[in-house]
Amino acid sequence: MSKLGNLGARLHRGEISYDFIGHRKIWYGISILITITAIVGLAVRGLNMGIDFQGGAVFTTEKTSVSVSQAETYAEEASGHPAVVQKLGNGTLRIQIAGMDTKQSDEIKNQLAEDFKVDPEKIAADLVGPSWGDQIANKAWQGLAIFMVLVVIYLAIAFEWRMAIAALVALIHDITITVGIYALVGFEVTPGTVIGLLTILGYSLYDTVVVFDSLKEQTKDITKQTRWTYSDIANRSINGTLVRSINTTVVALLPVAGLLFIGGGFLGAGTLNDISLSLFVGLAAGAYSSIFIATPLVADLKEREPQMKALKKRVLAKRAQAAAEEELAEARGEAADGPADATPAVVGPRATRRRPSGKRR
């Protein structure tokens, strides 16, 4: 068995564990800090909405030797706006510039033709209206709202309302971080980004439900025992599924990382960035929230119940009694053995005094 597999088996059996629940304030603090950073980035820089949402112009050139970086420079100088340039397989360039109307499009087309040293007729210009992107955005928000409502209802029925609330908080946490990262790095938001964002919610929810299912099984008849508190069992559930969560997350992140860093970064296929970044950040945030946010939050909510408070009191009292008995037993053992440096007593026949026989010699 591999070391990771052996570690997973020992975590599942409870032989070793890490106190995730006990350190929950640290995880909450980290999440709050990241979330605040994401919100500030979103408020200050905003999102770089793609041409599908803002409207604009798309210019397609014939086969050319002009590089992508040089074409971006030409397009930005001609329009005064950021441009997205993609080199197609046949050697042509596709240039996207958001926020353009018909008049501006004609002026930019003529300027690009001059920079590229080609006839303006050899550059195709297409205008894209923002209405289609608005429809996509509206449908996405509607789908997201319906998804959230259905998730809360399902989890409240299948598990309980506290788990539903914790899962909802974790999902909002993942969305906020992903959107904030887009604002900070300035990647373009396209319909592909929306698709990626909705995809990661399902993955994040799956990872959370796996832990919740383990927690539900282990907390059956929890009040009939005095060995574990609810937080203890919640911690065991996280440790029992930890290696599984790590394995699934790593396996999911590898192909997405290939799209983002190799396809979008090294090979220059920039159109892959819009969906791959949302998947990469969302998958990582989803794994984090299911372990460090959702389950600790459930434990916090459950420990507020009167039954769980009473159970915790009994468990702590029993542990204190067991510790006192162990300490007393150790003290008695030391007293019975005597000091470690004491000289052992001499054991042997006891000397006796001979009595006189009464006879004279």
C-alpha positions in Angstrom: 0.0 0.0 0.0 1.3 3.5 -0.8 2.1 5.9 1.9 -0.8 8.1 1.0 -3.2 5.1 1.0 -1.8 4.0 4.3 -2.3 7.5 5.7 -5.9 7.5 4.4 -6.6 4.2 6.1 -5.2 5.3 9.4 -7.2 8.6 9.2 -10.3 6.6 8.4 -9.8 4.3 11.4 -9.1 7.2 13.7 -5.6 6.1 14.6 -4.3 9.6 13.7 -6.1 12.9 13.1 -5.7 16.6 12.8 -8.0 18.9 14.8 -9.7 20.8 12.0 -12.6 21.8 14.2 -10.4 23.0 17.0 -8.6 25.4 14.7 -11.8 26.6 12.9 -11.2 30.2 14.0 -8.0 30.2 12.0 -9.8 28.9 8.9 -12.6 31.4 9.3 -10.0 34.2 9.6 -8.2 33.1 6.4 -11.5 32.8 4.5 -12.6 36.2 5.7 -9.3 37.8 4.7 -9.4 36.2 1.2 -13.1 37.2 0.8 -12.4 40.8 1.7 -9.5 40.9 -0.7 -11.7 39.5 -3.5 -14.5 42.0 -2.7 -12.1 45.0 -2.7 -10.6 43.8 -6.0 -14.0 43.6 -7.5 -15.1 47.0 -6.2 -11.8 48.8 -7.3 -11.0 47.1 -10.5 -14.3 45.6 -11.6 -14.7 42.8 -14.1 -13.3 42.8 -17.5 -16.5 41.9 -19.4 -16.0 40.3 -22.8 -17.4 41.5 -26.1 -20.4 39.2 -25.7 -21.6 41.3 -22.7 -20.5 44.8 -23.7 -20.9 44.6 -27.4 -18.1 45.6 -29.8 -16.3 44.7 -33.0 -14.5 41.6 -34.2 -11.9 42.0 -37.0 -10.6 39.0 -38.9 -7.6 39.4 -41.1 -6.2 37.2 -43.9 -3.2 35.1 -43.4 -0.5 37.4 -42.1 3.0 37.3 -40.6 2.2 39.9 -37.9 2.6 38.4 -34.4 -0.2 38.4 -31.8 1.6 40.8 -29.5 2.2 43.3 -32.4 -1.5 43.0 -33.5 -2.6 43.7 -29.9 -0.4 46.9 -30.0 -1.9 48.0 -33.3 -5.5 47.4 -32.2 -5.1 49.1 -28.8 -3.4 52.1 -30.4 -6.1 52.4 -33.0 -9.1 52.0 -30.6 -7.8 53.2 -27.3 -9.3 50.1 -25.7 -7.9 46.7 -24.6 -7.9 44.2 -27.4 -8.0 40.4 -27.4 -6.1 38.8 -30.3 -6.2 35.1 -31.2 -4.2 33.5 -34.0 -6.3 30.9 -35.8 -5.0 27.7 -37.3 -4.9 29.0 -40.9 -2.6 31.9 -39.9 -5.3 34.5 -39.7 -5.8 36.8 -36.7 -9.1 37.4 -34.9 -9.1 40.7 -33.0 -11.8 41.6 -30.5 -12.4 45.1 -29.2 -15.3 45.8 -26.8 -17.5 48.9 -26.7 -17.3 49.8 -30.4 -20.1 51.2 -32.6 -20.3 51.1 -36.4 -18.5 54.4 -37.0 -15.7 53.6 -34.7 -15.5 50.1 -36.2 -14.9 51.6 -39.7 -12.2 53.9 -38.4 -10.4 51.1 -36.6 -10.6 48.8 -39.6 -9.0 51.4 -41.8 -6.2 52.0 -39.3 -5.6 48.3 -38.9 -5.4 47.9 -42.7 -2.7 50.7 -42.7 -0.8 49.1 -39.9 -1.0 45.6 -41.5 -0.2 47.1 -44.9 -3.2 45.4 -46.6 -6.3 46.5 -48.4 -9.1 47.4 -45.9 -11.4 45.1 -47.8 -9.3 42.2 -46.8 -10.2 42.8 -43.1 -13.6 41.5 -42.2 -15.4 43.5 -39.5 -18.4 42.2 -37.6 -20.4 44.1 -34.9 -21.6 42.2 -31.8 -24.5 43.6 -29.8 -24.6 43.3 -26.0 -28.1 42.0 -26.0 -27.1 38.4 -26.4 -24.6 38.6 -23.6 -27.2 40.3 -21.4 -29.6 37.4 -22.0 -26.8 34.9 -21.1 -26.0 36.8 -17.9 -29.7 37.1 -16.9 -30.2 33.4 -17.5 -27.1 32.5 -15.6 -28.2 34.6 -12.6 -31.7 32.9 -12.7 -30.1 29.5 -13.0 -27.8 30.3 -10.1 -30.7 31.4 -7.9 -32.8 28.3 -8.7 -29.7 26.1 -8.1 -29.1 27.6 -4.6 -32.8 27.2 -3.6 -32.9 23.6 -4.7 -29.6 22.9 -3.0 -30.9 24.3 0.3 -34.2 22.4 0.0 -32.5 19.1 -0.8 -29.9 19.3 1.9 -32.5 20.3 4.5 -34.6 17.2 3.6 -31.7 14.7 3.1 -29.7 16.0 6.1 -30.9 19.0 8.2 -31.2 22.7 7.8 -27.9 23.4 9.6 -26.0 21.5 6.9 -28.0 23.3 4.2 -27.0 26.7 5.6 -23.4 25.6 5.9 -23.3 24.3 2.3 -24.9 27.6 1.1 -22.3 29.6 2.9 -19.5 27.5 1.3 -21.0 28.0 -2.2 -21.2 31.7 -1.8 -17.6 31.7 -0.4 -16.4 29.8 -3.6 -18.3 32.2 -6.0 -17.0 35.3 -4.2 -13.4 34.1 -4.3 -13.6 33.1 -8.0 -15.2 36.3 -9.1 -12.7 38.3 -7.1 -9.7 36.5 -8.7 -11.1 37.4 -12.1 -11.2 41.1 -11.0 -7.7 41.0 -9.6 -6.0 39.3 -12.6 -8.1 41.1 -15.2 -9.0 38.1 -17.2 -11.9 38.5 -19.6 -15.3 37.4 -18.5 -17.1 35.5 -21.3 -20.0 33.0 -21.5 -17.4 30.3 -21.0 -16.6 31.9 -17.7 -20.2 31.7 -16.6 -20.3 28.0 -17.6 -17.2 27.3 -15.6 -18.5 29.1 -12.6 -21.7 27.1 -12.6 -19.7 23.9 -13.1 -17.6 24.4 -10.0 -20.7 24.8 -7.8 -21.7 21.2 -8.5 -18.2 20.0 -7.7 -18.0 22.0 -4.5 -21.3 20.7 -3.4 -20.3 17.1 -4.1 -17.2 17.4 -2.0 -19.3 18.9 0.9 -22.0 16.3 0.7 -19.4 13.5 1.0 -18.3 14.8 4.4 -21.9 15.5 5.5 -22.9 11.9 4.7 -20.1 10.5 6.8 -21.0 12.9 9.6 -24.7 11.9 9.4 -23.8 8.2 9.7 -21.4 8.7 12.6 -23.8 10.9 14.7 -26.7 8.5 14.8 -27.7 8.1 18.5 -24.9 10.4 19.5 -26.7 11.4 22.7 -26.6 7.8 24.0 -22.9 7.7 24.5 -20.5 9.9 26.5 -17.2 9.3 24.7 -17.4 11.9 21.8 -18.9 15.4 21.4 -20.5 16.4 18.1 -17.3 18.4 17.3 -15.2 15.3 17.9 -17.2 13.2 15.5 -17.3 16.1 12.9 -13.5 16.2 13.1 -13.4 12.4 12.6 -15.6 12.7 9.5 -13.2 15.3 8.0 -10.2 13.2 8.7 -11.9 10.1 7.4 -12.6 11.6 4.0 -9.5 13.9 3.8 -7.4 11.8 1.5 -10.3 11.1 -0.8 -10.9 14.8 -1.1 -7.3 15.5 -1.8 -7.1 12.8 -4.5 -10.3 13.9 -6.3 -9.2 17.5 -6.2 -5.7 16.9 -7.5 -7.0 14.6 -10.3 -9.6 17.3 -11.3 -7.0 20.1 -11.1 -4.4 18.5 -13.3 -6.2 18.7 -16.7 -7.6 22.2 -15.8 -4.0 23.3 -15.0 -3.0 22.0 -18.4 -5.6 24.2 -20.1 -4.7 27.3 -18.0 -0.9 27.2 -17.8 0.1 25.3 -20.9 -2.8 26.0 -23.3 -3.6 29.5 -22.3 -0.1 30.6 -21.0 2.6 28.7 -22.8 0.9 28.1 -26.1 -0.9 31.4 -26.1 -4.5 30.1 -26.6 -5.9 33.0 -24.6 -9.5 32.0 -25.2 -9.0 29.0 -22.9 -8.3 31.3 -20.0 -11.9 32.5 -19.5 -13.2 29.0 -18.6 -10.0 27.4 -17.2 -9.3 30.0 -14.6 -12.8 29.8 -13.2 -12.5 26.0 -13.0 -9.0 26.0 -11.5 -9.8 28.6 -8.8 -13.3 27.2 -8.1 -12.1 23.6 -7.7 -9.4 24.6 -5.2 -11.8 26.9 -3.3 -14.5 24.2 -3.3 -12.1 21.6 -1.8 -11.0 24.2 0.8 -14.5 25.2 1.8 -15.8 21.7 2.2 -13.1 20.9 4.7 -12.4 24.1 6.5 -15.7 26.0 6.2 -18.8 23.9 5.8 -18.2 21.1 8.4 -16.7 23.4 11.1 -19.7 25.7 10.6 -22.1 22.7 11.0 -20.3 21.8 14.3 -20.7 25.4 15.5 -24.4 25.4 14.8 -25.0 22.0 16.3 -23.1 22.7 19.5 -25.6 25.5 20.2 -28.4 22.9 20.7 -29.4 22.1 24.3 -28.9 18.4 23.7 -25.4 18.9 22.3 -24.5 21.2 25.1 -25.6 18.6 27.7 -23.7 15.9 25.8 -20.6 18.0 25.7 -20.9 18.6 29.5 -21.2 14.9 30.2 -18.3 14.0 27.9 -16.0 16.6 29.5 -17.0 15.5 33.0 -16.3 11.9 32.2 -12.9 12.8 30.7 -12.1 14.9 33.8 -13.0 12.0 36.0 -11.0 9.6 34.0 -8.0 11.9 34.1 -8.3 12.3 37.9 -8.5 8.5 38.4 -5.5 8.0 36.2 -3.5 10.7 38.1 -4.6 9.1 41.4 -3.6 5.6 40.2 -0.2 6.9 39.2 0.3 8.6 42.6 -0.6 5.4 44.4 1.7 3.4 42.3 4.6 5.8 43.1 3.7 5.6 46.8 3.7 1.8 46.8 7.0 1.5 45.0 8.6 4.1 47.2 11.2 6.7 46.2 13.3 5.7 43.3 16.6 6.1 45.1 15.5 4.4 48.4 17.8 1.6 49.7 16.0 -1.7 49.6 15.4 -3.4 53.0 17.4 -6.5 53.9 15.2 -9.6 53.8 16.4 -12.7 55.7 16.0 -14.7 58.9 15.3 -12.6 61.9 18.0 -12.9 64.7 16.6 -14.5 67.9 17.9 -14.5 71.5 18.4 -17.9 73.2 16.5 -18.3 76.4 18.4 -19.8 79.4 17.5 -23.4 80.1 17.6 -22.9 83.9 20.3 -25.6 84.5 23.6 -24.8 86.1 26.7 -26.2 85.0 
